[in-house]
Amino acid sequence: MKQSMLFTKTKFEAPKDEVSKNAQLLIRAGFVHKEMAGVYVYLPLGLRVLKNLTELIRKEMNDLGGQEILLSSLQNRVSWEKTGRWSDQVVDNWFKTKLKNGSEVGLATTHEEPLTELLLDHINSYRDLPVYIYQFQNKFRNEERAKSGILRGREFLMKDLYSFSESEAEHNKFYEKAIDVYHNIFSKVGIGDRTYLTFSDGGSFSDFSHEFQMITDAGEDTIYIDKEKKIAVNEEVLNDDVLSSLDLSRENLVEEKAVEVGNIFTLGNKFSSTLGLSFSAKTGEKNDVFMGCYGIGISRLMGSIVEALSDEKGLVWPMSIAPFSVHILQVGLNESVSQTSTDIYNTLVQEGVDVLLDDRQINAGEKFADSDLIGVPVQMIISEKNISSGEVELKERATGKVVMVDEAQVLDTVLRMIKE
C-alpha cells in the first residue's frame, strides 16, 4: 500500500465526545470511524488489524479441533422462549424487531440456542461426539452505556466456540486445553503478561465462569489477583468460600482495574436437556450432551491491545496483528530517494512482507508523527543522507531502538525482525 493512495487521513484531535483512549487513538490514526455511540466503522487500516486478529484466533481454534460455521444473526424467538432467555427480564440487552408479517425476531447476542437446535440433526450417538464448533460473527447488544470505544460496542465482532461432549470428564479435558489456547492467544498479541484467568459469575449461562481479564485503567471490572499463582477473582464473587475453594488468601491479593478480553463457561446440560439434544450412549441409554462455550470479543480485544500497548505518541501494534509489518518513510523529494524507496518496497512486497510506503509530498516531521500515530512495528527511514552511505535506518516502534543497515542486508534484516 502506498500512503498517497490511502483515502483515510490522520487527525490532530479526536472528536470531543470521545473519552476512551482506544477510540481516540483509532479515530485519530484513521483506523475507525464513529457512526454513533457504541457503533464503529472499520476503515482499511482498522480492518487489516481486525482480519489479522481473526486469522490468528482462527488458527488456534482449528488447532484446538474446532470446525468453523456461520450462523444467522436473526434469531427465532421460539428457541429462546424454550430456554426462558427471550424475556427482557432475563436477558436485558436484546435488540428486537418485527417482520412485515408481524412476527418478532431478535438480533443475536450469543448462539447457544440456535446451534443446539441445529445439532439435533447431526448428533444421535456417542460416535458423533465430541464436536467443537465456532464462528466469527457480529453480535448485537443493547448496552445501556456505550462510552468505552470499541471495548463496549452495541455491535461488535465476536469469536464464539461451543463444545458438545459425551460426559463432564470429556468436557473438562477440552476446557483445560481451551484455557491454555486462550493464554497462548493473549501472549501472541502482546498482553499475556497482564492477562489473568479470573473466577467470575456465570450470568445467564451458568453458576460460575472463567474470564480472562487484562489489567488496565480503562477497565470497568475490579479484580483481585494472586500474582504468584497467576489467578484472579472478580469482585462480584469475592467471598471466603470462593477464596477457600481456590486456595487463595486475601492477604496475597492485589486489587486492579481490568477489562474482560475472553470468557469460557461450563454449560453442562442446561441447553441440551431443555432443547432435546441427547445421544445414545455405549450402554444404550439416552444421555443429554454436555456443553461448554468459549468467547472472545475480537473488536474488544483490539481495543484492549490499544489500551495496553499504546504510548504518548500513538498506537503500538504487535507484529502478529499489525496492519503492516514495515512503514517506509521516504524523506526527501529527490530522484535517488524515491527510486531507492520504491526498489526496497517492491523487494519486500515480492517476499510477502506487508509494507506501507509513505510516498506523500509532505515534510519529514509530519511523516514521523503520522508513523508513530499509526504504530506499524518497524519504521524504515530512507533519506538522501542515509543512501549516500549505502544504508537505511530501521527503528522499532515499540522500543525506539535504531539500527543502520546496509541496503544489501535490508531484506534479511526485516525478515529476521518479523520472525523475532
DRENKOLTI-971918 format. One record per residue: y, z, x of N, C-alpha, C in turn. Coordinates in steps of 0.05 Angstrom, whole numbers, plus 5000, padded with zeros to 4 digits. Each point is the difference from the previous one (the first is absolute). Layout:
YZXYZXYZX/...
***
This chain:
497650005017502450004983502550005018/501849814994502650005013502050144982/501550195012501650184984502349844986/500849785011502149834987499049904973/497349984996498949904976499350224980/500250255008499450234983502350044980/499449984974502250014981501150284996/498550205007501050274997501850075024/501950184994501950085020500050315002/500650105024500350295003502650094987/500150264994502550114988500950245017/502650035001501150235015499550264985/500149994973499650244985498049954977/498650204992498249994977501650054974/498949934977501550064975500650304998/502350074989500950284998498250174983/498549874980498350164983497250045011/499549915025497450035012500150235020/498550214993500250255017497750035019/497849864996497650045017500349845025/499150125022500149875026498449745001/497650014988498349765001501349764987/501150044976501249784985502649915014/501650195010502549925014499449815023/498150085017499349835023498749744992/498250004981498649764992501949804986/502050104985502049834988501949895021/500950175018501949915021498749795018/497450045006498749815018499049754987/500349984973499249764986497049994994/498750234996497250014994499550014970/501750144986499750034971502749974986/499949944974502349994983499550184976/502050174994499750184978500749864974/497949984982500449874974501250204980/498950245001500950224983498750265011/500750234989498950245010496950004999/498750035023497150005000498649735001/501649795002498949735000501349845023/498449905018501049865023498649735004/501749805009499049735006499450005030/497749895008499349985028500749735011/502050005018501049755012498249925023/500449775013498149905019499150205022/501950145011499250205021498450224988/500950114977498550214987497349924991/499749764990497449904990498149975024/501049925023498249985023498950275008/501650214999499050275006498050084979/500649954974498250084978497349865003/500149745007497549855004498450105024/501450065022498650105023498750274995/501450174985498950264992497649974982/500349814981497749944982497649905015/500449825019497849895015498650215017/501650185012498850215016498250184983/501050074977498550174982497649854988/500349754994497849844990497750005019/500549975026497950005020498550265000/501550224998498850275000498350034975/500949914977498450024975497549835002/500249765011497649835004498050135018/501050125022498250145019498750244987/501350124980498950234986497949914979/499749744996498149894981501249924973/502750004999501349934975499949704994/500049944974500249724990502649984984/501549795007502749974988499949844974/501550104980500349864975503050024992/500749884977502750034990499850044970/500650244991499950074972502749934986/500050014974502449934985501950245000/502649935001502150214997500350084971/499549824981500250074971497550164992/500550224986497850184994499550034970/497549974993499150044972499950304994/501550074979500250294994497450134992/498049834990497550114990498550165022/499949885024498550135022501350275007/502650005000501550245008499950214978/499849924975499750194978497350155002/498049865010497350125002500150245020/501649975021500150225019502350194995/501649954980502350174993502449965016/500149795016502349965018502149804990/499749914976502049824989502450174990/499650244994502050184989502250055022/502549984991502250065018500250295008/498650174984499950295007498150055023/498149825004498150035022500949855025/500849744996501249845022502849934991/501950135013502849994990501749785013/498749825015501649795013499149724993/498949974976499249734991502449824995/499749745006501649794988498349874979/500950004975498549884978501749794986/498749804989501449804985498249894978/501149844982498549884978499849705003/497649904994499749714998501149894974/500249744998501149884976498450064975/497450065004498350064977500250294992/501750155014500450284993498350205015/498049915015498350195015501550095025/499350255008501450135022498449975026/501349945022498649985026501750175020/498850065022501450155021499949855026/501950075018500049895027498650215018/498149915015498150185014501450195019/499450264997500750205019497850045021/497549954991497650035016497849854985/497549995011498049824987497350124997/499750264997497450124996498649894975/501450014978498949924974499049714999/501849805006499149724998497849935020/500150125024497949935019497350124993/500150254989497550124991498749844978/501749914981498949834978499049735010/501449895020499149755012497250025011/499450235013497550035014497750064981/500650044974497850024980498349755000/501249775008498549755001498549965026/500450185020498949955026498450225012/500150244989498450225010498050094979/497549985006497850084981498050185014/499649965026497850135014501150135025/498450195011500850125026500149795022/498649784995500149785020502749875001/501650034980502749884999502150185014/499250235009501950195012499450055030/501950085016502850054992501649744999/502450024988501949784998502750115007/501449855017502750075008501949764995/501950044982501749784991502950085005/501649815011502850065004501749764993/502650054998501949794993502750075012/501749805003502950035005501449894976/501750174988501349914975502550174995/501949874987502450154991499350194978/500950255003499750204980502750064988/500050114975502550054986500050294991/502050165007500150274992502950074992/500350104976502650054988501150275010/500750005026500950245013502750094988/500250264996502550114990502249985021/499250045026501949985022499049785019/501849825007499349795019502349975020/500350205017502350005018499150025030/497549955005499050025028499349745012/501449794992499549735011497249914992/498549885019497349914994497950225002/500950255005498150224999499150064972/501749954980499350064973501149784982/498449804996500849774984498950004972/501449874982498949964973498149765000/500249835019498149785005499450015030/497450005008499450025028497249895005/499649915025497449895008498250235008/497549994990498150225006497349885008/498650145018497249955005498450224987/498349924981498350214988497149915002/498450185011497149965003498650204983/497749914988498450174982497149995010/498850235002497250025008498250074977/497749884999498050054979497450065013/499150254998497750095015497850114982/497650015012497750094985500050314996/501250145020499950294999502550115013/500450264996502250135014499750005030/497550035009499550005029500749735012/499249784987500749735009503049965000/501350104979502949994998501350155024/499150235005501250175021499949875028/497949865005499849855026502249795002/500349854978502149795000502850135001/500350224986502650144999500950085028/498250115016500650085027500749765018/498649784995500649755015502849904993/500750034974502649914991502250175013/499650265004501950175013500549905029/497949935014500249905027501649745001/499349824981501449744999502950034994/500750184982502950054994501550105025/498750195014501350105025500449775019/498049825002500249775017502349814993/500349964974502249834990502750125008/500450264995502550125006500650015030/497950025016500449995029500949725009/498849804988500649725007502949924993/501150134980502849934992502050205011/499150175019501950165015500750274989/498650094979500750264988497750205000/498049945015497650175001500550285009/501950035019500550275012501650184981/501049894978501650164982498949994971/497549914997498849984974497650184998/499850164979498050214998498449974974/497450045002498350024976500950264985/500749974975501250224985498550054974/499350254997498650104975502150014978/499449864977502149974979498850014972/501750004981499249994972499049734992/498049984984498949754992501449864977/502050134987501549874979498249934977/500449764989498449904977497349895008/499449995026497549885010497850215002/500550225014497950205005501350275005/498450205004501150275004501650015026/498949885022501350015026499749735013/501749955019500049755015500850055029/499849805016501150005027502249805002/502350095010502249815006500249985030/501249785009500849965027503150025000/501050215012502950064999501249965028/502249845000501449955025502550185001/500450145022502350175003502649835002/501950074983502649865001502050164983/502550005009502150144985500449864973/499249754997500449864975497950064980/498050165007497850064982500850174976/498749964978500550164976497950224996/498050015018497950204998500550215022/499150244995499950215020497150065006/499349985026497250065008500050225021/497750135003499650215019497749915019/500649985026498249875019498950215020/497449985004498750125023499849785021/501850005019500149775019497750005019/498850235005497650015017497649874987/499750064974497749894985500749724988/502549935001501049744990499349974970/500550214985499649994971502450144987/500649914975502350114986499350074971/501750164988499850064972502649944986/499949864978502449954984500950264987/502650034999501250254988499050054972/499449794985499250034972497350144997/498450005020497450134998499650235020/502250085013499850205021499550284987/497650105005499350274991497850115017/499450254997498050135017497249884998/499349924975497349894996499749735015/502149834999499949755014500050045030/501750185010500050055028497350115010/498850174984497450115008497849785001/500149824980498049794999500349805023/502449985011500549825023500050155026/499550264999499950175025502749985014/502250024985502749995011501350284996/501850055019501650254999502949944995/501350144982502949964995501650025025/499350185018501550045025500149765018/498049824997499849775018501249754987/501150024976501049774986503049965005/500749745004502849935004501049834976/502250084989501149864977501549745009/499449784986501349745007500649854974/502149835001500449804979498349765007/498949874979498249785005500049804977/499049765006499749794980497149924999/498949964977497249924997499749705007/498349935020499649725007497349904992/498350174989497449924991498750234985/498049944983498550214986497249914994/498250204999497249944992499150214980/498449924981499150184978497049974996/498750224996497350004989500250014970/499249784987500149984971497650114986/497750005014497550084989499249834977/499250124977499049854977502149984977/502550085007502150014979500349744985/500149785014500549744987497349874993/498050025017497549874994498650114975/500150264996498750124976501549934975/502749995002501649944976499849714992/499849825020500049714995497249885000/498050175006497249914998498949855024/501150055024499049875024497750175012/497649924993497650145010498149815013/497950115012498049835014497350144998/498049835003497250105000499350105028/499450255003499450125026497149935008/499350065024497349955010497950144983/500750224989498250164983499749884972/501849814994499949884973502050114981/501250235007502050124982502749865003/501650044979502749885000502050215011/501649915020502050185012502749864999/502150164998502749905002500749935029/501449795004500949925027502150215010/499850065025501850205012502349845014/502550074993502249835008502150155018/501549835015502350105015502149795002/502550075006502149805004501750075024/501249795012501350035026502449825000/502450125000502449844998501950015024/501449785005502249995019502249834987/502350114996502349844991501149855024/499549735000500849845023503050005005/501549964978502950005004501050285007/498850204989500850285007499450055029/497749915010499350045028502049865018/500849764992502049855015502650165002/500950114978502450175000499750255016/497650115000499550255015500149945030/499049775008500149925028502949975009/501649894983502949985006501250285004/499450184981501150275002499150135026/497549955009498950145023500949895027/500249735002500249875026502849895006/501749964980502649885005501850195016/502149895012501950175015502849944992/501950095015502849974993501049715001/498449825013500849725002498849834978/497850104988498749844979497050044999/498649804990497150014996498649985027/497650125001498349995023497149964990/499149755000497449944989497850025021/497750124992497749995018498949715002/498949935022499149735004498049914978/498450194990497949934981501049884974/502550064992500949904974502849875002/501149975024502749895003500249724989/502449934990500349734989499649785021/500850065025499549835023499450195023/498549895020499350155024502350005020/501349775002502149965020502549894987/502350105009502649904991501449895024/500349745002501349875022503049984994/501650125018502949994997501149815020/501049784989501149785017503050075004/500650095025502750095006501549795016/501949884988501549785014499549734986/501949825003499849754985499449765018/499650055026499549775018497249894996/499749765009497549854996497650135013/500350115023497750125014498950244985/501850174989499150234984498549904975/501249814986498849894976497349885005/499749855022497549865006497950205008/500750205017498150205008499050164976/501950084983499250154976498149844982/500649754996498349834984497249965012/500049965026497449965014498250254998/501250245005498450244998499250064971/501849954982499450024971497549834993/500149755008497849824993497450085013/500150105025497650095014498750234985/501750204993498950244986498949934973/501449834985499049924973497349855002/499849835021497549855003497750185007/500650245011497950195006499550204977/501349944978499550174976501750254998/502150025016501850234999502149954979/500550204984502149994979502750055014/501849804999502550025015502449944982/502050165003502649954987502049935022/501149764998501949905020502850014989/501750175012502850014992501649795014/500249774987501449775011502849974987/500950204987502649994986502349995021/502149874992502349985018502050234993/499250245008501650244997500050155026/501750205003500250135026497650185005/499650075025497650155009499950274987/502350134997500050274989498950004971/500749804984498949984973497049955000/499149845019497149955002498550255007/501050155020498650255008500050204977/502250024986500150194977498149924978/499949744994498249914979497150045008/499449955025497250035010499250294998/501750185007499350294998499750084971/501649894982499850064972497449894988/499349765007497549874989497550135011/500050095025497950175011497549875009/500149745008497649875012499350145026/497450055005499150175022500949915028/500049745005500749905027502549824998/502150085014502349835001500049855027/500549744999500049835024502949895002/501450075022502749915004500049775020/500949774992500149775017503049935003/501050035025502849955005500249825025/502449905005500549835023499550165026/500850255000499650175024497150045006/498450054979497150045004498649765010/500449774986498549765007500849895027/502450065009500949915027498350125021/498850234994498250135019497149964993/499549834979497349934992498650224984/501650184987498950224986501050014971/498550164984501050074973499750304998/501650124982500050294995498450074976/498150185002498450104978500650294995/500550074975500850274993498350104977/498950245003498550124978501950134981/499949924974501950114981499650304996/497650105000499450284995500950185022/499649925025500650185022502549925016/500949754997502349915015499349925028/497450015007499149925027500549715005/501249935023500649735007498549915025/498949764999498749885024501049725003/500449925026500749725006497449855007/499549774988497549865003500649715009/498549915020500249725008499349824977/501549784997499549824977497149914998/498749975023497249905000498150224990/500950254999498350224992500650104971/501949874987500950094974497750024980/498449784998497949994980498050235004/499050035025498050215006501150274994/502650045008501250274996500350064970/500949814985500350044971497350054987/498049855006497450044989498950285006/500550095024499150275008501550214984/502649964997501650204984499150014971/499349774989499049994972497350154998/498349955019497350135000500350305003/501850095018500350285005501250154977/
***
